[in-house]
């Protein structure tokens, strides 16, 4: 036999752009699984892979059909009982101009047939973006260009009507509307459906309404109820797609359908084209069609369980995010007493470190921006609050270590602020959005309602972010902070505003405290209340800088003398620095040598004093050992320190700012 070289059999060029991302990804996952890796499949919308079961009465209906010999070909449009049930379900949804119904091998075949019967070469249809990949795959198979229209994330993923209008031209034949939407989960409002219907009406377009998820609305209410667009626009040509895969948990049976509605004369040629294609592919699965009537007309109890499960799992995915931002908001509001508007304006630039010029010691500060009601101020940050702020920064940083910029709306000035690296922000899809005041109020109230706490009358306890401000000022004054100092910390212009925060103490105690302070001030020399000079300020800040000694830090109070005449080793106020352990060990060893020498030379008067110093050195070393043991046994929580979170470090001379300077 003559030898011939077998040439490669190439696929049709029109398939070059055919993609079906969900199944394409599944192929990659299969290869990874073969390599021994465990893969958690979240890409295929098959409820049976998880813990959802097909309703038993549907299985029984299919089983009975098989036993009764319904295993041959079925009518191309579908069996009569199934078509009757599909029409009845459409009528219950408010679709009044039903012209045809047909059964297909899954809703995907209904989509394929409907597009193929409508669109000619050179024409196109509009598909949503993001979309379900079936539509782009069918269009590419037919050689039709994909023309996406935007879903507006800022408007709850509603169709962008302006974008749709711009993309409609004489070659446009249809608009695809996935409602409820896959993948965003959004549902169109009645107003949006009316506007889309009007666009289709004016431009003589068909609407392909993919409503396969219409019975799986997780938060359905009168304001959030699914509405079929064919019910809104009875005169507009609409093909509504449905099936057993999602609502009835039977994706493997491949049973779907389409319902054509609109003006009878207008859709007649199109319906005839659909039926020519249905006849060409013979029929959909026969026995499974007998599950359609019991599904649509029978018990719907399984839907309650399905929605409850899905709702709980959806809530769980957002629970950590809500818990974190509730924790962060409560901590900052409680520990600073700032207003909620000031909280939402905190940015990475608000975190400042003040470095003492001489010692290099860092003091963390929080910069509060001025507002119409409160003054600009700097608050000293305690260790716990520093950890909270550092954790927030670590959470929101991008892969490059930067805090993303977010644009927030100022409700008081009614303007959009410039992009700012806000601390209270989170990702929505591909966009960074600020967490506003209303969202924080909702987080606080949701957390409170979850506790089940009630007030004295037994009603659920309500709490506002401003209550934290009241608690902060109340605690500050009750623990000895003078009200006029609390006024400065809170940023109030008027001390009477501060004194109005009397959540747990009576007015009499406020008046009494103010009278006490006034009386005591009258007994003191007036020069004590003057502004300190630069020399006095330098002396004050110099005290803290001079606390640094060779072995650590001196903890004596301001304007108190050194009681040990700089013999720091004996001082109980010395906080030894672990880094100076070698120096401290050398001092201890030297003391041992000096005691031995004194005894040898007969200097017994020296021995007693040296023993006191030796005991102090030994005590300091024991303190360092205890500190090291605590550090070795501590559990690292993975929270970064404030120095890694602060946006800037400020070092200033040890002098008072002038009247034209801002601290």
LOLOMI-66465 format. One record per residue (C-alpha): x, z, y. Coordinates in steps of 0.001 Angstrom, whole numbers, padded with zeros to 6 digits, always signed. Layout:
N
XZY/...
This chain:
663
+000000+000000+000000/+001270-000795+003499/+002296+002293+005423/+000658+002809+008793/+001349+005438+011379/-001693+007638+012026/-002263+007954+015770/-003421+011138+017443/-007188+011365+017880/-007694+012389+021501/-010755+014230+022788/-012942+012555+025393/-011533+012844+028904/-014802+014235+030230/-014031+017410+028232/-010800+018110+030136/-012517+020566+032449/-014967+022066+029963/-014380+025804+029912/-016417+028696+028600/-014443+031721+029750/-016222+034282+027573/-015649+032460+024291/-012230+031148+025363/-011129+034748+025887/-012551+035677+022492/-010234+033132+020861/-007233+034767+022509/-008496+038189+021386/-008733+036938+017793/-005059+035943+017861/-004096+039354+019242/-006150+041055+016522/-004337+039053+013830/-001071+040483+015161/-002287+043980+014288/-003479+045112+017703/-006813+046824+018269/-009037+044957+020729/-012105+046417+022422/-014468+043485+023075/-016197+043832+026425/-016476+040121+027175/-019224+039007+024787/-022732+040124+025718/-023770+040845+022124/-025765+044088+021973/-025516+044199+018178/-021742+044696+018358/-022469+048070+019915/-025254+050470+018882/-028299+048346+019769/-030526+047198+016917/-033022+044363+016734/-036587+045789+016676/-037718+046147+013021/-041082+044417+013544/-039247+041251+014631/-037028+041312+011547/-040109+041744+009390/-041827+038771+011065/-038843+036481+010367/-038516+037780+006796/-042216+037140+006159/-041910+033601+007536/-039044+032902+005148/-041009+034305+002197/-044023+032221+003205/-041996+029025+003028/-041454+028411+006771/-037979+027056+006032/-038427+023365+006768/-038353+021492+010076/-040483+022839+012885/-042243+020799+015604/-039643+019673+018170/-041211+021626+021100/-041742+024737+018934/-044434+026220+016700/-047908+026657+018333/-048020+030469+018068/-044644+030772+019800/-045614+028377+022605/-048874+030231+023171/-047013+033575+023445/-044440+032079+025852/-047205+030724+028105/-048979+034084+027998/-045820+035967+028977/-045218+033550+031864/-048806+034043+033066/-048310+037839+033040/-045305+037320+035312/-047608+035570+037796/-046708+031956+037019/-049969+030104+037572/-049023+026402+037383/-047545+026215+033881/-047176+022570+032860/-045062+022879+029714/-043231+025262+027384/-040622+024486+024751/-038471+026412+022253/-034719+025830+021946/-031685+027060+020033/-030975+029844+022456/-031526+029770+026200/-028228+027881+026464/-029799+024821+024819/-032743+025073+027199/-030251+024961+030095/-028368+022021+028564/-031536+020008+027882/-033031+020703+031312/-029896+019650+033212/-029302+016598+031020/-032889+015411+031521/-032607+015673+035317/-029170+014795+036676/-027750+011253+036893/-024073+010318+037289/-022994+010911+040892/-025640+013584+041472/-025089+017321+041359/-026769+020723+041249/-025874+023956+043049/-024686+026874+040909/-024019+030471+042026/-020521+031854+042454/-019655+034063+040673/-021626+032470+037855/-022369+032546+034172/-019855+030021+032710/-022469+028128+030672/-023568+026129+033723/-020130+024846+034694/-019411+024034+031024/-022581+021915+030698/-021909+020137+033986/-018315+019324+033021/-019505+018020+029645/-021876+015659+031455/-019174+014591+033902/-020997+016181+036852/-019014+017881+039613/-019494+021634+039888/-020872+022586+043325/-020914+026389+043702/-022746+028329+046387/-021696+031804+047442/-023341+035083+046544/-022903+037406+049521/-021299+040655+048386/-022000+042247+051783/-025709+041579+051211/-025898+043025+047714/-024844+039726+046082/-027881+037860+047425/-027548+034051+047646/-025886+032874+050867/-028616+030683+052363/-026333+029231+055032/-023803+028157+052392/-026603+026613+050292/-027935+024658+053278/-024480+023284+054052/-024060+022031+050475/-027426+020326+050043/-027197+016566+050479/-029158+013488+049271/-027403+013691+045865/-028494+017301+045238/-031111+017560+042473/-031459+021279+041723/-030491+024883+042475/-029567+027323+039709/-030879+030846+040332/-029770+033558+037888/-032149+036444+038554/-031299+039172+037570/-027816+037853+038159/-025117+037604+035548/-022427+038823+036200/-023205+040863+039357/-026440+042502+038166/-028083+041845+041535/-031757+041017+041856/-033259+038797+044536/-035696+040240+047034/-039094+038664+047576/-037963+037445+051004/-034925+035745+049476/-037043+034061+046803/-039423+032755+049462/-036545+031312+051481/-034982+029671+048418/-038345+028189+047463/-038738+026773+050960/-035289+025160+050755/-036226+023557+047433/-039584+022459+048824/-038067+020791+051898/-035332+019025+049923/-037381+018057+046835/-035214+020141+044509/-035858+021606+041070/-035120+025317+040619/-033534+026396+037342/-034555+030062+037095/-032446+031912+034522/-034463+035124+033947/-033135+036071+030527/-032567+039703+031698/-035956+040135+033402/-037011+043111+031227/-033709+045021+031505/-033981+046269+035102/-032283+049679+035131/-033633+050967+038456/-036995+049248+038582/-039460+050486+041201/-042010+048957+043523/-039204+048138+045957/-036861+046972+043206/-039117+045022+040885/-038308+041717+039264/-040289+038808+040666/-040356+035383+039057/-039615+032687+041626/-042125+030396+039900/-044793+032959+040808/-043678+032880+044462/-043731+029064+044658/-046405+027604+042353/-046027+024124+043922/-042223+023875+043521/-040808+022406+040275/-039281+025355+038414/-037860+025647+034898/-037806+029335+033892/-035431+030233+031046/-035970+033122+028620/-035111+034120+025076/-034804+036781+022389/-031059+037382+022826/-031045+040024+025555/-034478+041611+025959/-035107+041637+022218/-031552+042212+020934/-031384+039150+018644/-028642+036876+020039/-027646+035578+016602/-031084+034076+015944/-030475+031546+018747/-034021+031481+020027/-034664+030635+023676/-037235+028766+025696/-038076+027067+028924/-041275+027094+030973/-041870+024209+033391/-044149+024942+036347/-045097+023215+039584/-047294+020320+040621/-048479+018535+037457/-048040+014994+038745/-044623+015731+040225/-043096+017169+037036/-044754+014863+034475/-041882+012299+034196/-039331+015077+034014/-041236+016883+031221/-041371+013627+029247/-037589+013329+029576/-037126+016870+028276/-039262+016129+025228/-037290+012984+024420/-034177+015127+024186/-035998+017787+022153/-037087+015189+019620/-033559+013757+019442/-032155+017095+018291/-035094+017668+015857/-036000+021376+016309/-034903+024919+016925/-034462+027437+014077/-037795+027544+012282/-038267+031015+010689/-036918+032832+013761/-039606+031245+015952/-042125+033498+014200/-040521+036488+015980/-041485+035156+019439/-045152+036133+019349/-044615+039716+018046/-041775+040085+020554/-043736+039046+023632/-047165+040328+022591/-046167+043306+020447/-044703+046785+021104/-042072+047045+023836/-040928+050586+022984/-037348+049529+022260/-036911+048473+025914/-037247+052090+027088/-034440+053213+024781/-032251+050244+025706/-032654+050826+029445/-031954+054552+029065/-028741+053860+027137/-027558+051205+029565/-028419+053382+032553/-026443+056328+031163/-023411+054145+030447/-023575+052488+033825/-023726+055889+035514/-020776+057112+033446/-018516+054331+034723/-019131+055433+038307/-019147+059164+037610/-015389+059627+037958/-015329+057734+041243/-018202+059775+042684/-016676+063027+041424/-013305+062258+043005/-014647+061376+046448/-017030+064343+046400/-014112+066638+045569/-011964+065082+048297/-014687+065238+050962/-015655+068844+050207/-012033+070010+050250/-011174+068362+053556/-014409+069364+055287/-014106+072945+054043/-010391+073374+054815/-010365+071751+058262/-013816+072216+059796/-013806+068620+061047/-016981+066630+061591/-018052+063962+059135/-017386+061262+061734/-013830+062557+062048/-013496+062633+058263/-014437+058972+057907/-011939+058053+060648/-008976+059715+058921/-006320+057139+058122/-002840+057072+056653/-001590+057296+060245/-003374+060667+060550/-000856+062271+058161/+002140+063437+060168/+005180+065563+059331/+006809+067611+062082/+010484+068231+061380/+012140+071224+063068/+015174+069794+064863/+017737+072333+063677/+016611+073406+060194/+014983+070150+059115/+011993+072096+057767/+008870+069907+057444/+005496+071063+058729/+002567+068838+057575/-000005+068050+060251/-003349+066243+060351/-004083+064230+063484/-007768+064243+064495/-008746+061387+066787/-010652+062227+069978/-014352+061441+070217/-017147+061662+072752/-017967+065213+071665/-014692+066701+070402/-011100+066685+071658/-007985+065252+070072/-006006+067811+068090/-003344+068420+065439/-004154+070734+062525/-001549+072417+060333/-002096+071488+056701/-001952+074143+053990/-000480+073461+050520/-003854+072914+048815/-005071+070475+051462/-001712+068672+051359/-002204+068104+047634/-005710+066729+048235/-004500+064294+050899/-001534+063215+048787/-003816+062573+045803/-006102+060406+047959/-003167+058324+049174/-001888+057854+045642/-005339+056737+044480/-005918+054107+047153/-002422+052628+047389/-002067+049037+046203/+000518+047709+043777/+003051+047447+046609/+002649+051088+047639/+000775+050338+050857/-002617+051762+051836/-005010+048784+052172/-006643+048051+055518/-010398+048483+055845/-012791+047521+058624/-015394+050166+059521/-018391+050035+061825/-018588+052673+064577/-022249+053699+064641/-021865+055605+067911/-020093+052917+069916/-021790+050113+067955/-018612+048129+067469/-016449+047105+064521/-013132+048923+064509/-009925+046963+063847/-008481+047015+060311/-007173+050530+059651/-005584+052128+056527/-008523+054518+056128/-008217+057339+053605/-011869+057186+052556/-012078+053698+051093/-012696+052092+047710/-012797+048692+046111/-016019+046707+045794/-015281+043598+043780/-012337+041987+045525/-012861+043738+048851/-011761+047061+050320/-014640+048885+052005/-014797+052188+053893/-016806+055121+052560/-019153+055899+055429/-020955+059032+056511/-024232+058240+054706/-022363+057725+051425/-020539+061058+051806/-023792+062876+052544/-025286+061359+049394/-022250+062393+047324/-022478+066004+048524/-026223+066216+047896/-025955+064600+044453/-023286+067113+043452/-025403+069975+044740/-028556+068777+042975/-026573+068541+039744/-025912+072288+039890/-029632+073113+039869/-029142+075657+042654/-032204+076638+044695/-032870+078522+047917/-034818+081769+048239/-038124+079899+047986/-037101+078157+044771/-036697+074729+046351/-033581+072624+045609/-030736+073659+047858/-029817+071137+050543/-026419+070898+052143/-024986+068756+054919/-021340+067986+055719/-021798+069849+059004/-022508+073035+057039/-018839+073045+055990/-017898+073100+059672/-020120+076139+060196/-018607+077894+057188/-015073+077118+058349/-015616+078547+061839/-017605+081496+060487/-014826+082445+058061/-012135+081963+060700/-013809+084302+063190/-014778+086885+060572/-011156+087012+059382/-009854+087801+062834/-009348+084473+064608/-010344+084867+068275/-013325+082650+069120/-011417+080832+071874/-008760+079843+069290/-011486+078723+066871/-012844+076613+069733/-009502+074791+070007/-009249+074269+066237/-012794+072860+066092/-012217+070696+069163/-015212+072048+071065/-015261+071626+074841/-017413+074730+075292/-016849+078064+073564/-020613+078590+073468/-020792+075710+070998/-018289+077480+068791/-020152+080764+069063/-023326+079002+067968/-021869+078626+064468/-023115+081983+063280/-024080+081265+059734/-023468+084761+058351/-022745+087078+061285/-025187+088349+063947/-025043+087523+067636/-024322+091154+068449/-021023+091053+066587/-020033+087939+068512/-020860+089580+071817/-019082+092733+070722/-015966+090836+069728/-015864+088955+073018/-016326+092192+074983/-013582+093852+072930/-011129+091021+073644/-012003+091025+077362/-011558+094797+077627/-008217+094739+075839/-006951+091855+077988/-007698+093857+081112/-005384+096591+079846/-002481+094211+079422/-000144+092874+082143/-001421+089540+083447/+001990+087885+082945/+001426+088034+079186/-001154+085244+079540/+000964+082901+081632/+002356+079621+080255/+005744+080291+078611/+008842+078778+080194/+011002+076263+078384/+013584+078977+077742/+010948+081252+076188/+009638+078389+074062/+013162+077582+072953/+013651+081231+071989/+010410+081180+069989/+011196+078021+068028/+014834+079088+067735/+013788+082204+065835/+012378+080083+063013/+015403+077819+063027/+017730+080850+062841/+015948+082115+059721/+018132+079794+057637/+021108+081702+056229/+023766+080873+053653/+021822+082276+050683/+018321+081114+051640/+015729+081984+054292/+015178+085201+056223/+011533+086273+056295/+011654+088765+059146/+008924+088538+061795/+009406+087135+065267/+011205+089428+067752/+012209+091896+065042/+015896+092836+064635/+017942+092421+061491/+017839+095879+059888/+020827+095183+057628/+023163+093999+060396/+023315+090555+058765/+024204+091942+055338/+021639+089546+053887/+022429+090265+050262/+020855+093719+050626/+017742+092573+052539/+014378+092523+050756/+013215+089836+053203/+015811+087351+051960/+014192+084499+050023/+017102+083150+047965/+017478+079388+047674/+017853+078203+044033/+020458+075722+045242/+022653+078655+046335/+022763+080262+042887/+026491+079445+042400/+027283+081127+045727/+025196+084176+044752/+026897+084343+041345/+030275+084253+043064/+029255+087115+045329/+028162+089180+042329/+031431+088507+040472/+033408+089322+043584/+031572+092637+043949/+032465+093523+040350/+036113+092800+041127/+036028+094783+044365/+034443+097804+042652/+037145+097709+039963/+039834+097462+042644/+038353+100359+044651/+038293+102591+041600/+041869+101658+040742/+043048+102407+044291/+040930+105561+044578/+038735+104250+047361/+035698+106089+046075/+033938+105899+049456/+033822+102106+049066/+032442+102200+045541/+028974+103498+046423/+028411+100902+049128/+029641+098099+046883/+027273+099248+044103/+024310+098935+046487/+025334+095354+047295/+025913+094605+043597/+022437+095854+042707/+020929+093683+045426/+022868+090622+044221/+021732+091226+040649/+018110+091560+041842/+018342+088269+043753/+019708+086487+040679/+016863+087934+038604/+014394+086567+041190/+015925+083104+040827/+015709+083375+037004/+012011+084321+037220/+011352+081436+039601/+013096+078971+037290/+011107+080268+034306/+007827+079728+036147/+008845+076205+037063/+009892+075393+033513/+006569+076555+032065/+004344+075054+034772/+002106+072109+033905/+002768+069110+036148/-000555+067736+037347/+000931+064452+038536/-000043+065023+042159/+002494+063722+044675/+003829+066028+047362/+002819+065649+050980/+006222+064211+052041/+005513+061183+049843/+002024+060755+051335/+002680+061261+055052/+002763+058056+057062/+005320+059269+059584/+007665+062138+060431/+007977+063430+063995/+011058+065294+065215/+010914+066721+068739/+013251+068871+070821/+012572+072574+070652/+010796+072663+074001/+007277+072651+075337/+005712+069250+076079/+005100+068575+079732/+001604+068111+081094/+001926+064331+080683/+002952+064494+077042/+000723+064590+073985/+001817+066802+071090/
